Amino acid sequence: MGRGPSIEARKNASDARRGKIFTKLIREISVAARSGGGDPANNPRLRAAVDKALDSNMSKDVIERAIKKATGELEGVEYEEVRYEGYAPGGVAVIVDCLTDNRVRTVADVRHAFSKCGGNMGTEGSVAFMFKRLGVLSYEGADEEKVTEAAIEAGADDVVVYPEDGAIDVITAPENFEAVKQAMEAAGLAPGYAEVTFRADNDVAVSGETAQQVQKLLHMLEDLDDVQNVYSNADLGDAG
């Protein structure tokens, strides 16, 4: 019987994954600071990016250095935001949000992932209309009544309860996300996950080999350094 990967190999894999996460977080901090200023108190996008970085155990020194590079206090790389859209196997719609310093490289990498996994890239707007941009705060094991009352008080748009696992999502308009998050936290309800994201109006169910191909494509895209977020309307069932 073969041995599993060594402790060192597992640690290296973990360090590589952590490095990818930090790369994406630093790019988001950079773009947020450059577009809205380096003060998180007056820049909601930067504040959200800094919160996410701190949650991932990034040091304050690294965060401050990224902000200073973005605002010109230190020399740094400038990233631009670019979005690609396309279809995965089974008619699954995919949105790929990137932050890049080289569009040519990024579009080549994204196109390669789509073609390798049986999908194809579309034109701008070809799938985005199927999604809504909204803020989501997710809770697990929280008191439904308490979360609902606090969400209404905070000005959230909706509360969605998932009876199968007891999870609760508080939904907000993107522009109200930070205010609702702060109000929920002030009520003693810190979310396990909180982000402004895209959610599909309707999911597309895929199974078997198609689901595996979709999953492979989504993972390939997420692993690209230039890719910040990947959104799809895939319902992968047990494959997810």
BELUR-V889192 format. One record per residue. N is the residue number from 0. SS is DSSP state (@ for helix, = for strand, . for the rest). PHI is phi as a letter, one per 40 degrees, with the letter a starting at -180 (* if undefined). D_LAST is the distance of its C-alpha to the last C-alpha in Angstrom with 2 decimals. Layout:
n=<N/N>
ss=<SS/SS>
phi=<PHI/PHI>
d_last=<D_LAST/D_LAST>
This chain:
n=<0/1/2/3/4/5/6/7/8/9/10/11/12/13/14/15/16/17/18/19/20/21/22/23/24/25/26/27/28/29/30/31/32/33/34/35/36/37/38/39/40/41/42/43/44/45/46/47/48/49/50/51/52/53/54/55/56/57/58/59/60/61/62/63/64/65/66/67/68/69/70/71/72/73/74/75/76/77/78/79/80/81/82/83/84/85/86/87/88/89/90/91/92/93/94/95/96/97/98/99/100/101/102/103/104/105/106/107/108/109/110/111/112/113/114/115/116/117/118/119/120/121/122/123/124/125/126/127/128/129/130/131/132/133/134/135/136/137/138/139/140/141/142/143/144/145/146/147/148/149/150/151/152/153/154/155/156/157/158/159/160/161/162/163/164/165/166/167/168/169/170/171/172/173/174/175/176/177/178/179/180/181/182/183/184/185/186/187/188/189/190/191/192/193/194/195/196/197/198/199/200/201/202/203/204/205/206/207/208/209/210/211/212/213/214/215/216/217/218/219/220/221/222/223/224/225/226/227/228/229/230/231/232/233/234/235/236/237/238/239>
ss=<././././././@/@/@/@/@/@/@/@/@/@/@/@/@/@/@/@/@/@/@/@/@/@/@/@/@/@/@/@/@/@/./././@/@/@/./@/@/@/@/@/@/@/@/@/@/@/@/././././@/@/@/@/@/@/@/@/@/@/@/./././././././././=/=/=/=/=/=/=/=/=/@/@/@/=/=/=/=/=/=/=/=/=/././@/@/@/@/@/@/@/@/@/@/@/@/@/@/./././=/=/=/./././././@/@/@/=/=/=/=/=/=/=/=/=/././././@/@/@/@/@/@/@/@/@/@/@/./././=/=/=/=/=/././././=/=/=/=/=/=/./@/@/@/@/@/@/@/@/@/@/@/@/@/././././././=/=/=/=/=/=/=/=/./././=/=/././@/@/@/@/@/@/@/@/@/@/@/@/@/@/@/@/./././=/=/=/=/=/=/./=/=/./@/@/@/.>
phi=<*/c/c/c/c/c/d/c/c/c/c/c/c/c/c/c/c/c/c/c/c/c/d/c/c/c/c/c/c/c/c/c/c/c/c/b/g/c/b/d/c/b/b/d/c/c/c/c/c/c/d/c/c/c/c/c/g/c/c/c/c/c/c/c/c/c/c/c/c/c/c/g/c/b/c/a/c/c/b/b/c/a/b/b/b/a/b/c/d/g/g/c/c/b/b/b/c/b/b/a/b/a/d/c/c/c/c/c/c/c/c/c/c/d/c/c/b/g/b/a/c/b/c/d/g/c/b/d/c/c/b/b/c/a/c/b/b/b/b/b/g/c/c/d/c/c/c/c/c/c/c/c/c/c/g/c/c/a/b/b/b/b/d/c/b/g/c/b/b/b/b/b/c/d/c/b/d/c/c/c/c/c/c/c/c/c/c/g/b/c/c/c/a/a/a/c/a/b/b/c/c/a/c/b/c/b/a/f/c/c/c/c/c/c/c/c/c/c/c/c/c/c/c/c/d/c/c/c/a/b/b/a/b/c/b/c/f/c/c/c>
d_last=<28.73/27.40/27.09/24.00/24.25/27.20/27.20/28.45/25.69/23.01/25.04/25.36/21.62/21.25/24.19/22.80/19.55/21.89/24.14/21.56/20.72/24.49/25.17/22.97/24.50/28.00/27.65/26.58/29.53/31.82/31.11/31.26/34.56/36.08/35.40/36.27/38.42/38.01/38.51/35.29/37.42/38.20/34.99/31.94/29.53/31.00/30.93/27.19/26.66/29.04/27.40/24.00/25.86/27.73/24.61/23.43/26.89/28.44/32.20/34.38/36.49/33.67/32.75/36.45/36.99/34.18/35.78/39.23/38.18/36.73/39.89/42.25/43.61/42.17/41.58/37.97/35.73/35.11/31.64/31.05/28.16/26.81/24.02/22.64/20.96/19.68/17.55/14.66/14.84/14.84/16.60/13.79/15.79/15.37/17.69/18.49/20.92/23.09/26.09/28.31/31.86/31.69/30.34/31.22/29.08/26.10/26.13/26.60/23.58/21.32/22.87/22.45/18.67/18.48/20.97/19.65/16.27/18.02/17.92/20.96/22.24/24.02/26.93/27.03/26.13/24.52/21.25/22.07/23.80/20.58/19.61/21.54/22.24/22.35/22.44/19.98/20.96/18.57/20.03/19.02/21.79/24.29/26.99/26.03/29.66/30.34/27.37/28.32/31.98/31.39/29.10/31.83/34.45/32.58/32.36/28.64/27.78/25.46/23.78/20.60/20.04/16.95/18.81/16.01/15.70/18.74/17.23/19.48/19.24/22.58/22.76/25.59/27.14/26.62/30.35/30.32/27.32/29.50/32.08/29.67/27.92/31.38/32.56/29.64/30.21/33.93/33.25/31.66/28.06/26.30/22.64/19.89/18.41/20.59/20.39/21.62/18.73/17.97/16.28/16.23/18.81/16.76/13.17/12.88/11.02/10.09/9.66/11.02/12.38/11.84/8.05/8.66/11.35/9.65/7.22/10.59/12.49/10.75/11.15/14.66/15.63/14.68/16.74/19.78/22.48/23.57/20.24/20.01/17.09/14.57/13.76/12.18/12.23/9.12/7.75/4.82/5.80/5.41/3.82/0.00>
